[in-house]
Amino acid sequence: MNNNKRLYLSDNKIIGGVCGGFAEYLEIDATIVRIVWTILAFLNGIGIIAYIAALILIPANPNSNYMQKQDAVIDRVKNSVNHMVDKVSQTNTVSVKNPYQIIGLILLIVGVLVLIRKITPSIPWKIIWPIILIILGAAVLIKEKN
């Protein structure tokens, strides 16, 4: 074995690359490491705990294709977020163009109101519901007028 070798997470992975990394480090077949790790998982869960610890502690290989792909994905997400922030800052308002957003907002409001009703049963909801609907309707009309 080469003394300059380092243990890294591997591209040869099923879950996180831990077993593949150990197999590459030990220069053995990854299937053998996976079988040993599975047996350890059934021994009071020690394999699961060890796997999670190894997944946290072992660094990713800086020369792997996985890291390059991950960097590319991170760059795309950053660009998308920056583009959305630019659009929102240019318009100064967020408009709802998708009917599913309206339905989602309605469901969210109804859910919150039902939760409040369950928490505070002493409120006269026969009066509160019409008041809430009147206020929401007035807000929509005022918003539409402006």
TILO-325482 format. One line per field, with one value per residue (C-alpha): residue number from 1; residue in three letters; x, y, z. Coordinates in steps of 0.5 Angstrom, whole numbers, plus 2048, in hexadecimal, padded with zeros to 3 digits. Last residue first. Example, Ala and Ser with C-alpha at 12.3 -4.5 7.8 and 13.67 -1.06 7.14 Angstrom:
2
resi = c(2; 1)
resn = c(SER; ALA)
u = c(81B; 819)
v = c(7FE; 7F7)
w = c(80E; 810)
This chain:
146
resi = c(146; 145; 144; 143; 142; 141; 140; 139; 138; 137; 136; 135; 134; 133; 132; 131; 130; 129; 128; 127; 126; 125; 124; 123; 122; 121; 120; 119; 118; 117; 116; 115; 114; 113; 112; 111; 110; 109; 108; 107; 106; 105; 104; 103; 102; 101; 100; 99; 98; 97; 96; 95; 94; 93; 92; 91; 90; 89; 88; 87; 86; 85; 84; 83; 82; 81; 80; 79; 78; 77; 76; 75; 74; 73; 72; 71; 70; 69; 68; 67; 66; 65; 64; 63; 62; 61; 60; 59; 58; 57; 56; 55; 54; 53; 52; 51; 50; 49; 48; 47; 46; 45; 44; 43; 42; 41; 40; 39; 38; 37; 36; 35; 34; 33; 32; 31; 30; 29; 28; 27; 26; 25; 24; 23; 22; 21; 20; 19; 18; 17; 16; 15; 14; 13; 12; 11; 10; 9; 8; 7; 6; 5; 4; 3; 2; 1)
resn = c(ASN; LYS; GLU; LYS; ILE; LEU; VAL; ALA; ALA; GLY; LEU; ILE; ILE; LEU; ILE; ILE; PRO; TRP; ILE; ILE; LYS; TRP; PRO; ILE; SER; PRO; THR; ILE; LYS; ARG; ILE; LEU; VAL; LEU; VAL; GLY; VAL; ILE; LEU; LEU; ILE; LEU; GLY; ILE; ILE; GLN; TYR; PRO; ASN; LYS; VAL; SER; VAL; THR; ASN; THR; GLN; SER; VAL; LYS; ASP; VAL; MET; HIS; ASN; VAL; SER; ASN; LYS; VAL; ARG; ASP; ILE; VAL; ALA; ASP; GLN; LYS; GLN; MET; TYR; ASN; SER; ASN; PRO; ASN; ALA; PRO; ILE; LEU; ILE; LEU; ALA; ALA; ILE; TYR; ALA; ILE; ILE; GLY; ILE; GLY; ASN; LEU; PHE; ALA; LEU; ILE; THR; TRP; VAL; ILE; ARG; VAL; ILE; THR; ALA; ASP; ILE; GLU; LEU; TYR; GLU; ALA; PHE; GLY; GLY; CYS; VAL; GLY; GLY; ILE; ILE; LYS; ASN; ASP; SER; LEU; TYR; LEU; ARG; LYS; ASN; ASN; ASN; MET)
u = c(793; 78C; 78E; 791; 78B; 786; 78B; 78B; 784; 782; 787; 784; 77D; 77F; 783; 77C; 778; 77C; 77D; 775; 773; 77A; 778; 77F; 77F; 782; 789; 78E; 789; 787; 78E; 790; 78A; 78C; 793; 791; 78C; 792; 796; 791; 78F; 797; 798; 792; 794; 79B; 798; 795; 79C; 79D; 79D; 7A1; 7A7; 7A8; 7AE; 7AF; 7B6; 7B8; 7B4; 7B7; 7BE; 7BD; 7BA; 7C0; 7C5; 7C1; 7C2; 7C9; 7CB; 7C7; 7CB; 7D1; 7D0; 7CE; 7D5; 7D8; 7D5; 7D6; 7DE; 7DD; 7DA; 7DF; 7E5; 7EB; 7E9; 7E7; 7E2; 7E4; 7E3; 7E0; 7D9; 7D8; 7DD; 7D8; 7D2; 7D5; 7D8; 7D1; 7CD; 7D3; 7D2; 7CA; 7CA; 7CE; 7C9; 7CD; 7D4; 7D1; 7D0; 7D6; 7DA; 7D6; 7D7; 7DF; 7DE; 7DA; 7DF; 7E5; 7EC; 7F1; 7F1; 7F0; 7EB; 7E7; 7E7; 7E4; 7DF; 7DC; 7DC; 7D9; 7D3; 7CD; 7CF; 7D5; 7DB; 7DD; 7E0; 7E1; 7E8; 7EE; 7F5; 7FA; 801; 803; 802; 800)
v = c(866; 864; 85C; 85D; 861; 85B; 855; 859; 85A; 852; 850; 855; 852; 84B; 84C; 84F; 84A; 845; 848; 849; 841; 840; 843; 842; 83D; 837; 83A; 835; 831; 838; 83A; 834; 835; 83C; 83A; 834; 839; 83E; 838; 835; 83C; 83E; 837; 838; 83F; 83C; 836; 83C; 83E; 845; 848; 84F; 850; 857; 85C; 85A; 85B; 858; 852; 850; 851; 84D; 847; 848; 848; 841; 83E; 840; 83D; 837; 836; 837; 832; 82D; 82E; 82D; 827; 824; 826; 823; 81C; 81C; 81B; 81E; 822; 81B; 81C; 81D; 817; 81A; 81B; 814; 811; 813; 811; 80A; 809; 80A; 805; 800; 800; 7FF; 7FA; 7F5; 7F5; 7FB; 7F7; 7F2; 7F7; 7FA; 7F4; 7F3; 7FA; 7F9; 7F2; 7F5; 7FB; 7F6; 7F7; 7FD; 7FF; 806; 804; 800; 805; 80A; 805; 804; 80B; 80E; 811; 80C; 807; 80A; 809; 810; 80F; 813; 814; 810; 813; 80F; 812; 80B; 807; 800)
w = c(7F2; 7F1; 7F1; 7F8; 7FA; 7F8; 7FA; 801; 801; 800; 805; 80A; 808; 809; 80F; 812; 80F; 813; 819; 81B; 81A; 81D; 824; 828; 82E; 82A; 82A; 828; 823; 820; 81F; 81B; 817; 815; 814; 80F; 80C; 80A; 808; 803; 800; 7FF; 7FC; 7F7; 7F5; 7F4; 7F0; 7EC; 7EA; 7E8; 7EF; 7EF; 7F3; 7F4; 7F3; 7EC; 7EB; 7F2; 7F1; 7EA; 7ED; 7F3; 7EE; 7E9; 7EF; 7F2; 7EB; 7EA; 7F1; 7F0; 7E9; 7ED; 7F2; 7ED; 7E9; 7F0; 7F1; 7EA; 7EC; 7F2; 7F0; 7EA; 7EF; 7F0; 7F7; 7FA; 7FF; 806; 80B; 812; 810; 80C; 811; 817; 813; 811; 818; 81B; 816; 817; 81E; 81E; 823; 81F; 818; 816; 817; 812; 80D; 80E; 80C; 806; 804; 805; 801; 7FB; 7FB; 7F8; 7FB; 7FB; 802; 800; 7FA; 7FF; 804; 7FF; 7FC; 803; 805; 7FE; 801; 7FF; 7F9; 7F8; 7F3; 7F2; 7F9; 800; 801; 805; 803; 800; 801; 805; 7FE; 800)
